[in-house]
Amino acid sequence: MKWLRFRIFIILVVFIMATIAISARAYQLHVLKNKELSQLTENQIKRVITVAPKRGIIYDCKREEMAISIDVASIYAQPSKVTNKREYARKLSRILKIKRKDLIKKLNSDKSFVWIKRRVTPAQSKKVESLNLDGINFLTEAKRFYPSSEIAGNVIGFVGMDSKGLEGLELKYNNDLKGEATYSVVQRDALGRIIFGKRLKQRKNVMGNELILTIDKTIQYIAEKELRKAVRKTRAKSGTVVVMRPDTGEILAVAIQPQYNPNVFWKYKPSFWRNRAVTDSFEPGSTFKVFLLAAVLDEGVVSQRDIFFCENGSYRVGKNTINDIHPHAWLTIKKIIKYSSNIGISKAGERLGKEKYYQYIRKFGFGEKTNVNLPGETKGLVRSPKNWNRIDIDTISFGQGISVSAIQLITGLCTIANKGFLMRPYVVKQIVTSDGKVIKEFKPHIVRRVISEKTARDVTSILKSTVKKGGTGTRAFIDSYEVAGKTGTAQKANPSTGGYFRDRHIASFMGFVPADDPEIAILVVIDEPEGTPYGGEVAAPVFKACAEKTLDYMGISPKSILVKRNPDRLKTLAVKKRFKKQKEFIAPVKSKKFMMPDLTGLSMRQALKTLHGSNIDIKITGSGRAIKQSVKPGRLISDGDKCWIQFQQPS
């Protein structure tokens, strides 16, 4: 009996301890870890299906749209609900232009959700919807569209299928532009299969922030057109034009050849995508003489009265010989620049000394990034004077043995145009919310004073002589305006030999106008032109054409120091120039015909949605509602043909 009572007591103790343990575990699970476990349960029974977010608009400085997002349909399938997979594949294949075997593979998937085709055309969406196929449904996604096609494409960049920025400003400001993704939350059963209703319920998209650029689309068009003509004429490898405001650092245009259309970026080689103005470095040649000129005048080691013996065209430095294209005897520093004498500028550099020269090179911003708000910027190559040989002070004086980017070169020139102040270049003016609230603003920023105002005036005066009779840049001369500029012709370095190619050159010209009160500075770089390699022959005419048309567009009157603007005239000129027919760098392939609809009265998004999938080359100007189209309604137009659409804000 005693033993029986003892066993009952032991069982009771064990039972009480088990009850306490179970109660403690229950308290832990239901009270202490309730939030964590609830989240885990929710994650197990729910799945989030994400679609591309709606990115913010990118505008030029006049608030004309350069990148927008439009709503398009994407088609998905619920394979378990598809009854006749082969029949579905046959019907969808014909409409969506997808191989039947690929569709069958998707429809046979053991997944509960598969994409059939994303971002289809409105016509395709309508045809698929009319089939009323069980298990085939639609989600709305945002598609990025660039209304101006290739204009400023290398600056703006593009996005991938997931609406993530891959190049240009789309990449640099992806976090600002991307917006909040649209998504749908769906239930899953015990086996992990998605439980669908007839269609997914989509949460509303939150649009990303917007960018307002310093780029002026009309000036950008002018620069691209003139550069394209020059590159084609000279059969050059590539080319770059940068237009900048000297007093603010605002970049008005960055033209690149070859260029590409970001709407169909995948059709181009990756080498077309990069912005050569910031990613590529090159030896500047004689354009670099400007900065040595500024240094020797600022230090006072050379005056404008000093003369240098230019050795009649051949100057021996150690084991090396420096040559001039045209032999000269005695030249002042002004004529050294006017005639672009390598020997004369080398002797001026020797008088300055390598330590001082290096200090000025760095003060002008070479050898470091300008911090322009564009991705992929190179800092170029400037070696420490400790590593300079006897000849280096001479060769760097005329722009060999040093590498710079186009953005560095134009920024350095603007320092002289801006009375000695180095400005930080920038291409984004503001980041704003979709309702207009300014989040961040970029303003003119003085980096440092590099040279005195007097030195800047003296250098400007000397640079004026370059474009006058007898100078190397006479083809940049503009009637009724004073131009300050400098030509450059540089042999390209041969990395395999450590020397230079004899038949490969970079031709360049940089200048600002009006010289004594500059409104614009322009740099032109032509890489490997065929025929004549000289910057005065190849690049100077591009500068002249860009400058003349840009000054006209800006309303800057000839022979005037003070800038006078006429807003009505600017608007008329802008519309006229944007409607002028452009030649494409790569002609689109012609294919099927498309009947042009009447777009009058539609918003830009409505018009683009209507034309989505037609493959015609859409060019847009203005904003608001469509008031004019270059192709009349009802007319047949082929894929690849152009259609200009003019928009205007309702009065």
Secondary structure, 3 states (H helix, E strand, C coil): CHHHHHHHHHHHHHHHHHHHHHHHHHHHHHHHCHHHHHHHHHHHHEEEEEECCCCCCEECCCCCEEEEEEEEEEEEECHHHCCCHHHHHHHHHHHHCCCHHHHHHHHCCCCCCEEEEEEECHHHHHHHHHHCCCCEEEEEEEEEECCCCCCCHHHHCCECCCCCECCHHHHHCHHHHCCECEEEEEEECCCCCEECCCCCCCCCCECCCEEEECCCHHHHHHHHHHHHHHHHHHCCCEEEEEEECCCCCEEEEEEEECCCCHHHHHHCCHHHHCCHHHHCEECCHHHHHHHHHHHHHHHCCCCCCCEEECHHHEEEECCEEEECCCCCCEEEHHHHHHHCCHHHHHHHHHHHCHHHHHHHHHHCCCCCCCCCCCCCCCCCECCCHHHCCCCHHHHHHCCCCCEEEHHHHHHHHHHHHCCCEEECCECEEEEECCCCCEEEECCCCEEEECCCHHHHHHHHHHHHHHHCCCCCCHHHCCCCCCCEEEEEEEEEEECCCCEEEEEEEEEEEEEEECCCCCCEEEEEEEECCCCCCCHHHHCHHHHHHHHHHHHHHHCCCCCCCCCCCCHHHHHHHHHHHHHCCCCCCCCCCCCCEEECCCCCCCEHHHHHHHHCCCCCEEEEECCCEEEEECCCCCCEEECCCEEEEEEECCC
